Amino acid sequence: MKDKNLDYNSIIGLFLILFILTIFTYFNINNNNKESKKEYKKIIFFKKKEKNNLFILENNVLRLKISNIGGIINEVLLKKYKAYDPLLSYHTKNLYLIKNSSFLYKMSFLNNKGLNINTENLLFKPLLFNNTKKYNKILIMRAKNPYGKGFLDYIYTIGKNNQYDIGFSIKTTNFFPFKESVSINLEQKILSLEKDRDWENSYTQAYYSNNNNNSIKYLSEKKTEEKNLSNINWIAHKQQFFASIFKPEKILKHIFIRSYNFSSGNSLKKIQFKTFIKKKENEEFNFSFRFYFGPLDFYLLKDYKNGFENIIPFGWGFLKWINKYFFLIIFQLLEKTNLNYGIIIILMTIVVKLILAPITYKQYKLSAIMKLIRPEIEKLNKDYKNNEDAFKKQKAMMNLYKKVGVNPMSGCVSTLFQIPIFYSLFKFFPTIINLRGKSFLWVDDLTSYDSILELPFFIPFYGNHISLLTLLYSLALFFYTKLSNNDKKDFSQNEHNTIPDINFLLYLMPIIMLFFINSYASALSLYYFISNIINICFLFLIKKFMLNEEKILMNIQEKKI
């Protein structure tokens, strides 16, 4: 019995020991798990508990606020510019490129055990402030490793005086061994800053440069688009007049980028990109970016020598060349007069018309000669009525033109020469930042439409407002068309009634332009209005004082003899 009792007691004792060990192990593991979960919850939910402290970096043109939560740039203020205020119908609000979490970026460090550090969940503390007499220039933000020893540093440096660039470095020290690839995610909601949201959105899109700095590509401005890219030098989130540009110290080998449009609200688009930075095994992570937060100023961007200036949409091909090296130069020379920008546009129009005056004069002279030889042309039309005589008629026409010393094709050439100049202005005025927010007479912003009456309804292709400058331009174009076509007839129409009346199409043009540019930049309408007023004056001067039709007719008769 004693042995049995001993056996029973031994068995019971063993069970008690096993039970105690099990309970101890369970509570120990559970306690460790709780500690890990507490640490994880501390990382995930600290935003609710910790106060969002902001630290300022500033120079003459920029003011940045860096958050202790995630160590990210929370706010970017451009000190020399203002945003449009719809309540006051003017540019009076502080201009923030970034505000209220519109700009987010994070890094993800993953180790071989599956532990992940997501920097957006880290609490950063300021380690170093480099104070100058006026502004803070350097800020080092440090976050501790939540799973052990080591720390992560974000180092921000702001450019001197009037510079719009920011240096941003990421460095680890004694971090736990993590995998060779570190993911970087960045997204920005592009804030609306201008009068016409739809017009502004059409100029807002993502640009990027790969391999060749001077060759850039872009994502669609109209629809959602995503791409996998390689060998990227820099990425730009471009607005109508401002940009956020991200330039890594090394080429990004692979990157995923996405652009998404917002149909309403204060944001125009959301642009995201994701990439992976590789490092050597057992090596600390060290990577740097340059950020540019500033205006789309051609010469300012050109100074960075990275091709940034090419994101300004001056047009394609030859149109871009005209805007960069013709209109921009003339505009900047006239800008030195310190006159009102409306007056500068008027002076610019006069200068351009004077440069083109020889071509205009030749065009009018050709028109006058063609009018004087009209009887001869009509006679040839009668002499060669049959289709079989088409070649003879063409030869007789060429002989007539040769005798009177005119080339009808020269009129086409001069017209074709002026077409690129006409269309290049459609890209110039809505993108030149110097005109942004500048007023003239009743116009409050020369880069947006002027409105003398808001309509309670929307007219397709026209809009919901009436632009006075567009009306004036259309009227001036109509009167110029009427004056320049007085006493003119389409010679071929008398013989071939099936050919449409070209004059009808010419008179239709003012109506088309009235609808087409009603929502365009008012500077464009002002330029075209003044241009047509000058054309009318040129026409009057040439007819009255520069072209003697009797003398020209005598010369024609002499040449015919």
C-alpha positions as CSV (number, residue, x, y, z in Angstrom):
1,M,0.0,0.0,0.0
2,K,2.8,2.3,0.8
3,D,4.4,1.6,-2.6
4,K,1.1,2.2,-4.3
5,N,0.6,5.5,-2.3
6,L,4.2,6.4,-3.3
7,D,3.4,5.7,-6.9
8,Y,0.2,7.7,-6.7
9,N,2.0,10.5,-4.9
10,S,4.8,10.5,-7.5
11,I,2.3,10.6,-10.4
12,I,0.3,13.4,-8.8
13,G,3.6,15.3,-8.1
14,L,4.7,14.9,-11.7
15,F,1.4,16.2,-12.9
16,L,1.6,19.2,-10.5
17,I,5.1,20.0,-11.7
18,L,4.1,19.7,-15.4
19,F,1.0,21.9,-14.7
20,I,3.1,24.5,-13.0
21,L,5.7,24.5,-15.8
22,T,2.9,24.8,-18.4
23,I,1.2,27.7,-16.5
24,F,4.6,29.4,-16.1
25,T,5.5,28.9,-19.7
26,Y,2.1,30.1,-20.9
27,F,2.2,33.3,-18.8
28,N,5.9,33.9,-19.7
29,I,5.1,33.6,-23.5
30,N,1.9,35.5,-23.1
31,N,3.7,38.2,-21.1
32,N,6.3,38.5,-23.9
33,N,3.6,38.6,-26.5
34,K,1.8,41.2,-24.5
35,E,4.9,43.3,-24.3
36,S,5.5,42.9,-28.0
37,K,1.8,43.8,-28.6
38,K,2.0,46.7,-26.2
39,E,5.1,47.9,-28.1
40,Y,3.4,47.3,-31.4
41,K,0.2,49.1,-30.2
42,K,2.4,51.9,-28.9
43,I,3.9,52.3,-32.4
44,I,0.5,52.0,-34.2
45,F,-1.7,54.1,-31.9
46,F,0.8,56.6,-30.5
47,K,-0.6,59.2,-32.9
48,K,-3.7,59.4,-30.8
49,K,-1.7,59.8,-27.6
50,E,1.3,61.9,-28.7
51,K,0.9,65.6,-29.4
52,N,1.8,66.5,-33.0
53,N,4.8,68.8,-32.4
54,L,6.0,70.8,-35.4
55,F,9.6,72.1,-36.0
56,I,10.2,74.9,-38.4
57,L,12.9,75.3,-41.1
58,E,12.8,78.6,-42.9
59,N,14.6,80.9,-45.4
60,N,13.5,84.0,-47.3
61,V,11.1,82.2,-49.6
62,L,10.1,78.9,-47.9
63,R,8.8,77.9,-44.5
64,L,8.6,74.2,-43.7
65,K,7.0,72.5,-40.7
66,I,8.4,69.0,-39.8
67,S,6.2,66.8,-37.6
68,N,7.5,64.6,-34.8
69,I,5.0,61.9,-35.9
70,G,6.7,60.0,-38.7
71,G,9.3,62.8,-39.1
72,I,7.5,64.0,-42.2
73,I,7.1,67.4,-43.8
74,N,3.7,68.5,-42.6
75,E,3.5,71.9,-44.2
76,V,5.2,73.9,-47.0
77,L,4.5,77.6,-47.3
78,L,5.7,79.7,-50.3
79,K,6.2,83.1,-48.7
80,K,6.3,85.2,-51.9
81,Y,3.1,83.9,-53.4
82,K,-0.6,83.9,-52.6
83,A,-3.4,81.4,-53.4
84,Y,-6.8,82.4,-54.9
85,D,-9.5,83.2,-52.4
86,P,-13.0,82.6,-54.0
87,L,-14.7,84.7,-51.3
88,L,-12.6,87.8,-52.3
89,S,-12.1,86.8,-55.9
90,Y,-8.5,87.5,-55.6
91,H,-5.1,85.9,-54.7
92,T,-5.0,86.8,-51.0
93,K,-4.7,83.5,-49.1
94,N,-1.4,82.0,-47.9
95,L,-0.1,79.6,-50.5
96,Y,0.6,76.1,-49.1
97,L,1.9,73.5,-51.5
98,I,1.6,71.0,-48.6
99,K,-0.8,71.2,-45.7
100,N,-2.9,69.0,-43.4
101,S,-1.3,65.6,-44.3
102,S,-1.5,66.3,-48.1
103,F,2.1,64.9,-48.3
104,L,3.0,61.5,-46.8
105,Y,6.1,59.4,-47.1
106,K,7.3,56.4,-45.3
107,M,10.1,53.8,-45.3
108,S,9.6,50.1,-44.4
109,F,12.5,48.1,-42.8
110,L,11.9,44.3,-42.6
111,N,14.2,41.8,-40.8
112,N,14.6,38.1,-41.3
113,K,12.4,37.3,-38.4
114,G,9.4,39.1,-39.9
115,L,9.5,42.2,-37.7
116,N,8.7,45.3,-39.6
117,I,9.5,48.9,-38.8
118,N,7.2,51.4,-40.6
119,T,8.6,54.9,-40.2
120,E,5.1,56.5,-40.4
121,N,4.4,55.0,-36.9
122,L,7.6,56.2,-35.3
123,L,7.9,59.1,-32.9
124,F,10.8,61.4,-33.8
125,K,12.5,63.8,-31.5
126,P,14.7,66.8,-32.6
127,L,18.3,66.1,-32.0
128,L,19.9,69.1,-33.6
129,F,18.8,72.6,-34.6
130,N,21.3,74.8,-36.4
131,N,20.1,78.2,-35.5
132,T,21.2,81.3,-37.4
133,K,20.5,84.9,-36.6
134,K,17.2,84.7,-38.4
135,Y,16.2,81.2,-39.5
136,N,16.7,77.5,-38.6
137,K,18.7,75.8,-41.5
138,I,19.3,72.3,-40.3
139,L,17.1,69.9,-38.4
140,I,18.0,66.3,-37.4
141,M,15.0,64.2,-36.2
142,R,15.8,60.9,-34.4
143,A,13.6,57.9,-33.8
144,K,14.6,54.9,-31.6
145,N,14.4,51.3,-32.8
146,P,11.1,50.0,-31.2
147,Y,12.4,46.4,-31.2
148,G,15.9,46.9,-29.7
149,K,19.0,49.1,-29.9
150,G,19.8,51.6,-32.6
151,F,18.0,54.6,-34.1
152,L,17.0,56.2,-37.3
153,D,17.8,59.8,-38.3
154,Y,16.0,62.1,-40.7
155,I,18.3,65.1,-41.6
156,Y,16.6,68.1,-43.2
157,T,18.6,71.1,-44.6
158,I,17.0,74.1,-46.3
159,G,18.6,76.1,-49.1
160,K,20.1,79.5,-48.4
161,N,18.2,82.8,-48.8
162,N,16.0,82.6,-51.9
163,Q,16.4,78.9,-52.7
164,Y,13.5,76.5,-53.0
165,D,15.3,73.2,-52.5
166,I,15.4,71.0,-49.4
167,G,18.0,68.3,-48.6
168,F,16.7,65.1,-47.0
169,S,18.9,62.3,-45.8
170,I,17.9,59.0,-44.1
171,K,20.5,57.3,-41.9
172,T,20.4,54.3,-39.6
173,T,22.8,53.6,-36.7
174,N,23.1,50.1,-35.0
175,F,19.7,49.1,-36.4
176,F,18.7,45.5,-36.1
177,P,19.8,43.4,-39.1
178,F,17.2,44.0,-41.8
179,K,16.8,42.8,-45.3
180,E,18.8,44.2,-48.1
181,S,15.8,46.0,-49.7
182,V,14.1,49.0,-48.1
183,S,10.8,50.2,-49.5
184,I,10.0,53.9,-49.9
185,N,6.4,55.0,-50.4
186,L,5.5,58.6,-51.2
187,E,2.1,60.2,-52.1
188,Q,0.9,63.8,-52.5
189,K,-2.5,65.3,-52.9
190,I,-2.1,68.3,-55.2
191,L,-4.0,71.2,-53.7
192,S,-6.1,73.6,-55.8
193,L,-4.6,77.1,-55.7
194,E,-6.1,78.9,-58.7
195,K,-9.4,80.5,-59.8
196,D,-10.5,77.9,-62.4
197,R,-10.2,74.4,-60.9
198,D,-10.9,72.6,-64.2
199,W,-8.4,74.7,-66.1
200,E,-5.8,74.3,-63.3
201,N,-6.4,70.5,-63.3
202,S,-5.7,70.3,-67.0
203,Y,-2.2,71.6,-66.3
204,T,-1.6,69.3,-63.3
205,Q,0.2,66.0,-63.8
206,A,3.3,63.9,-63.0
207,Y,6.5,64.3,-65.0
208,Y,9.6,62.1,-64.8
209,S,13.0,62.0,-66.4
210,N,15.0,58.8,-67.2
211,N,18.4,58.4,-68.6
212,N,18.5,61.7,-70.5
213,N,17.9,64.7,-68.2
214,N,16.6,66.9,-71.1
215,S,14.1,64.3,-72.2
216,I,11.0,64.1,-70.0
217,K,7.8,62.1,-70.1
218,Y,4.5,62.4,-68.2
219,L,1.4,60.7,-67.0
220,S,-2.0,61.7,-68.3
221,E,-3.6,64.8,-66.9
222,K,-7.1,63.7,-67.7
223,K,-7.4,60.1,-66.4
224,T,-6.1,57.7,-63.8
225,E,-2.9,56.1,-65.0
226,E,-0.2,53.9,-63.5
227,K,3.2,52.8,-64.8
228,N,6.2,50.7,-63.9
229,L,9.3,52.7,-64.7
230,S,13.0,52.2,-64.7
231,N,16.2,54.3,-64.3
232,I,14.5,57.4,-63.0
233,N,16.5,60.6,-62.4
234,W,13.7,62.6,-60.9
235,I,9.9,62.9,-60.5
236,A,7.9,66.1,-60.5
237,H,4.4,66.7,-59.3
238,K,3.5,69.7,-61.5
239,Q,0.7,72.1,-61.0
240,Q,-0.2,75.0,-63.3
241,F,2.4,77.4,-61.7
242,F,4.2,75.4,-59.0
243,A,5.8,72.0,-58.6
244,S,7.1,69.5,-56.0
245,I,10.2,67.8,-57.5
246,F,11.9,64.8,-55.9
247,K,15.5,64.2,-57.0
248,P,17.3,61.1,-55.5
249,E,21.0,61.1,-55.1
250,K,21.2,57.9,-57.2
251,I,19.1,56.7,-60.1
252,L,16.1,54.7,-59.0
253,K,16.3,51.4,-60.8
254,H,12.6,50.5,-60.6
255,I,9.6,52.5,-59.6
256,F,5.8,52.2,-59.6
257,I,3.9,55.5,-60.2
258,R,0.2,56.2,-60.2
259,S,-1.8,59.4,-60.8
260,Y,-5.5,59.7,-59.7
261,N,-7.9,62.5,-60.4
262,F,-10.4,64.0,-57.9
263,S,-13.6,65.2,-59.4
264,S,-14.3,67.7,-56.6
265,G,-13.0,69.1,-53.4
266,N,-9.8,71.0,-52.6
267,S,-7.5,68.4,-54.1
268,L,-6.9,68.1,-57.9
269,K,-4.9,64.8,-58.1
270,K,-3.2,62.2,-55.9
271,I,0.2,61.1,-57.2
272,Q,1.9,58.1,-55.6
273,F,5.2,56.3,-56.2
274,K,6.9,53.4,-54.6
275,T,10.4,52.1,-55.0
276,F,12.9,49.8,-53.3
277,I,16.4,50.9,-52.3
278,K,19.0,48.1,-52.0
279,K,21.9,48.0,-49.7
280,K,24.7,45.6,-48.9
281,E,24.2,42.9,-46.3
282,N,25.1,44.0,-42.7
283,E,25.4,47.6,-43.9
284,E,23.6,50.6,-42.4
285,F,21.1,52.3,-44.6
286,N,22.1,55.7,-45.9
287,F,20.2,57.5,-48.7
288,S,19.5,61.1,-49.7
289,F,17.0,63.1,-51.7
290,R,16.7,66.7,-52.9
291,F,13.2,68.3,-52.7
292,Y,12.2,71.3,-54.7
293,F,9.0,73.1,-53.6
294,G,8.6,76.2,-55.7
295,P,7.4,78.2,-58.7
296,L,7.6,77.1,-62.3
297,D,10.0,79.9,-63.2
298,F,11.9,79.0,-66.4
299,Y,15.3,80.5,-65.5
300,L,15.1,79.4,-61.8
301,L,14.5,75.8,-62.8
302,K,17.2,75.9,-65.5
303,D,19.8,76.9,-62.8
304,Y,19.4,73.4,-61.3
305,K,20.8,71.9,-64.5
306,N,18.6,68.8,-64.3
307,G,16.2,69.6,-67.1
308,F,13.5,70.7,-64.5
309,E,12.6,73.7,-66.8
310,N,11.2,71.2,-69.4
311,I,8.1,70.5,-67.2
312,I,6.8,74.0,-68.1
313,P,4.3,73.2,-70.9
314,F,5.4,75.8,-73.5
315,G,4.0,73.5,-76.2
316,W,5.6,70.9,-78.5
317,G,8.2,71.1,-81.1
318,F,8.6,74.5,-82.8
319,L,5.9,76.1,-80.6
320,K,8.1,75.4,-77.5
321,W,11.1,77.0,-79.2
322,I,9.0,80.2,-80.1
323,N,7.8,80.5,-76.5
324,K,11.2,79.9,-74.9
325,Y,13.4,82.0,-77.1
326,F,11.1,84.6,-78.6
327,F,8.1,85.5,-76.5
328,L,9.7,84.9,-73.1
329,I,12.7,87.1,-74.0
330,I,10.5,89.9,-75.3
331,F,8.3,89.6,-72.2
332,Q,11.2,89.8,-69.8
333,L,12.8,92.7,-71.5
334,L,9.5,94.7,-71.3
335,E,9.0,93.5,-67.7
336,K,12.0,95.6,-66.7
337,T,9.9,98.8,-67.4
338,N,8.0,98.0,-64.2
339,L,4.7,98.9,-65.9
340,N,1.4,97.2,-65.3
341,Y,1.4,93.8,-66.8
342,G,-1.6,94.6,-69.0
343,I,0.4,97.5,-70.5
344,I,3.4,95.1,-70.9
345,I,1.2,92.7,-72.9
346,I,0.0,95.6,-75.1
347,L,3.7,96.7,-75.7
348,M,4.6,93.1,-76.4
349,T,1.9,92.9,-79.0
350,I,3.1,96.1,-80.7
351,V,6.7,94.8,-80.7
352,V,5.7,91.5,-82.3
353,K,3.5,93.2,-84.9
354,L,6.4,95.5,-85.8
355,I,8.7,92.6,-86.2
356,L,6.1,90.9,-88.5
357,A,5.3,94.2,-90.3
358,P,7.3,93.4,-93.5
359,I,5.5,90.1,-93.9
360,T,2.1,91.9,-93.2
361,Y,3.0,94.6,-95.8
362,K,3.9,92.0,-98.5
363,Q,0.6,90.2,-97.8
364,Y,-1.4,93.3,-98.2
365,K,0.5,94.3,-101.4
366,L,-0.1,90.8,-102.9
367,S,-3.8,91.2,-102.0
368,A,-3.9,94.6,-103.8
369,I,-2.2,93.4,-106.9
370,M,-4.5,90.3,-107.1
371,K,-7.4,92.7,-106.9
372,L,-6.0,94.8,-109.8
373,I,-5.4,91.8,-112.1
374,R,-8.8,90.3,-111.4
375,P,-10.2,91.3,-114.8
376,E,-7.3,89.4,-116.5
377,I,-8.0,86.4,-114.3
378,E,-11.7,86.4,-115.2
379,K,-10.8,86.7,-118.9
380,L,-8.6,83.6,-118.6
381,N,-11.4,81.8,-116.8
382,K,-13.7,82.5,-119.8
383,D,-11.1,81.6,-122.4
384,Y,-10.4,78.2,-120.8
385,K,-13.8,76.9,-119.7
386,N,-13.3,73.3,-120.7
387,N,-11.6,70.7,-118.4
388,E,-9.4,69.8,-121.3
389,D,-7.9,73.3,-121.2
390,A,-7.0,73.1,-117.4
391,F,-3.3,72.7,-118.1
392,K,-3.3,75.6,-120.6
393,K,-5.2,77.7,-118.2
394,Q,-2.7,77.0,-115.4
395,K,0.2,77.9,-117.7
396,A,-1.5,81.1,-118.8
397,M,-2.1,82.0,-115.1
398,M,1.5,81.4,-114.2
399,N,2.7,83.6,-117.1
400,L,0.3,86.4,-115.9
401,Y,1.7,86.2,-112.4
402,K,5.2,86.2,-113.7
403,K,4.6,89.3,-115.9
404,V,3.1,91.3,-113.0
405,G,5.8,90.1,-110.6
406,V,3.8,88.3,-108.0
407,N,3.9,84.8,-106.5
408,P,0.5,83.7,-105.1
409,M,2.2,81.1,-103.0
410,S,4.1,83.9,-101.0
411,G,0.8,84.8,-99.4
412,C,0.4,81.2,-98.2
413,V,4.0,81.1,-96.9
414,S,3.5,84.3,-94.9
415,T,0.2,82.9,-93.5
416,L,1.8,79.6,-92.6
417,F,4.7,81.5,-90.9
418,Q,2.2,83.4,-88.6
419,I,0.2,80.3,-87.6
420,P,2.8,78.9,-85.2
421,I,3.1,82.3,-83.5
422,F,-0.7,82.5,-83.2
423,Y,-0.9,79.0,-81.5
424,S,2.2,79.3,-79.4
425,L,0.5,82.0,-77.4
426,F,-2.2,79.5,-76.3
427,K,0.6,77.8,-74.3
428,F,2.5,80.9,-73.3
429,F,0.1,83.0,-71.3
430,P,-1.5,80.3,-69.2
431,T,1.9,79.1,-68.0
432,I,3.9,82.3,-67.4
433,I,4.0,82.7,-63.6
434,N,4.9,86.4,-63.7
435,L,1.4,87.1,-64.9
436,R,-0.3,85.0,-62.2
437,G,-2.6,87.1,-60.0
438,K,-1.7,90.3,-61.9
439,S,-4.7,92.7,-62.6
440,F,-5.5,95.0,-65.4
441,L,-8.6,97.3,-65.6
442,W,-11.5,95.0,-64.7
443,V,-9.3,91.8,-65.0
444,D,-8.3,90.3,-61.7
445,D,-5.9,87.7,-63.0
446,L,-4.3,87.8,-66.4
447,T,-3.7,84.0,-66.4
448,S,-7.4,83.2,-66.0
449,Y,-10.6,84.4,-67.7
450,D,-12.1,87.7,-67.1
451,S,-15.8,87.7,-66.2
452,I,-18.3,90.6,-66.4
453,L,-21.3,88.4,-65.9
454,E,-21.8,85.0,-64.3
455,L,-24.5,82.9,-66.0
456,P,-26.9,80.7,-63.9
457,F,-26.4,77.9,-66.5
458,F,-23.6,76.3,-68.5
459,I,-23.3,76.7,-72.2
460,P,-21.5,73.8,-73.9
461,F,-18.1,74.9,-75.3
462,Y,-18.6,78.4,-73.9
463,G,-19.0,78.1,-70.1
464,N,-21.0,79.8,-67.4
465,H,-19.6,83.3,-67.7
466,I,-19.1,86.2,-70.2
467,S,-15.6,87.4,-70.9
468,L,-15.5,91.0,-72.1
469,L,-12.0,90.7,-73.5
470,T,-13.1,87.7,-75.6
471,L,-16.1,89.7,-76.9
472,L,-13.9,92.7,-77.8
473,Y,-11.4,90.4,-79.6
474,S,-14.2,88.7,-81.6
475,L,-15.7,92.0,-82.6
476,A,-12.2,93.3,-83.6
477,L,-11.6,90.1,-85.6
478,F,-15.0,90.5,-87.4
479,F,-14.3,94.2,-88.4
480,Y,-10.8,93.3,-89.6
481,T,-12.2,90.4,-91.6
482,K,-14.8,92.7,-93.1
483,L,-12.3,95.5,-94.0
484,S,-9.7,93.2,-95.4
485,N,-12.3,91.4,-97.6
486,N,-14.0,94.5,-99.0
487,D,-14.2,94.5,-102.8
488,K,-12.9,90.9,-102.8
489,K,-14.6,88.0,-104.5
490,D,-13.7,84.4,-105.0
491,F,-12.9,84.4,-108.7
492,S,-13.6,80.8,-109.1
493,Q,-17.0,81.1,-107.5
494,N,-18.4,82.8,-110.6
495,E,-17.5,79.9,-112.7
496,H,-18.1,77.0,-110.2
497,N,-21.0,77.6,-108.0
498,T,-20.4,74.3,-106.2
499,I,-17.4,75.7,-104.4
500,P,-18.3,77.0,-100.9
501,D,-18.1,80.7,-100.2
502,I,-14.7,81.2,-98.5
503,N,-15.9,84.6,-97.1
504,F,-18.6,82.8,-95.1
505,L,-16.0,80.7,-93.4
506,L,-13.9,83.8,-92.7
507,Y,-16.9,85.5,-91.0
508,L,-17.6,82.4,-89.0
509,M,-14.2,82.5,-87.4
510,P,-15.0,85.4,-84.9
511,I,-17.9,83.3,-83.6
512,I,-15.8,80.2,-83.3
513,M,-13.1,82.1,-81.4
514,L,-15.8,83.6,-79.1
515,F,-16.6,80.2,-78.0
516,F,-13.1,78.7,-78.1
517,I,-11.2,81.2,-75.9
518,N,-14.0,82.4,-73.5
519,S,-12.3,80.4,-70.6
520,Y,-8.7,80.9,-71.7
521,A,-6.3,83.3,-70.0
522,S,-7.5,86.9,-70.3
523,A,-3.9,87.9,-71.3
524,L,-4.4,85.8,-74.5
525,S,-7.7,87.6,-75.3
526,L,-6.0,91.0,-74.6
527,Y,-3.1,90.1,-76.9
528,Y,-5.4,89.0,-79.8
529,F,-7.7,92.1,-79.3
530,I,-4.8,94.5,-79.5
531,S,-3.3,92.5,-82.4
532,N,-6.5,92.9,-84.5
533,I,-6.7,96.6,-83.6
534,I,-3.1,97.0,-84.9
535,N,-4.1,95.0,-88.0
536,I,-7.0,97.3,-88.7
537,C,-4.6,100.3,-88.3
538,F,-2.0,98.7,-90.6
539,L,-4.7,98.0,-93.2
540,F,-5.8,101.7,-93.2
541,L,-2.2,103.0,-93.4
542,I,-1.2,100.7,-96.1
543,K,-4.2,101.4,-98.2
544,K,-4.2,105.2,-97.8
545,F,-0.5,106.0,-97.6
546,M,1.8,103.0,-98.5
547,L,0.2,101.4,-101.6
548,N,-0.6,103.6,-104.6
549,E,-3.0,101.4,-106.6
550,E,-2.8,103.6,-109.7
551,K,1.0,103.4,-109.8
552,I,0.8,99.6,-109.3
553,L,-1.7,99.3,-112.1
554,M,0.6,101.3,-114.4
555,N,3.5,99.0,-113.5
556,I,1.3,96.0,-114.3
557,Q,0.4,97.4,-117.7
558,E,4.0,98.2,-118.5
559,K,5.1,94.7,-117.6
560,K,2.3,93.2,-119.7
561,I,3.4,95.2,-122.7
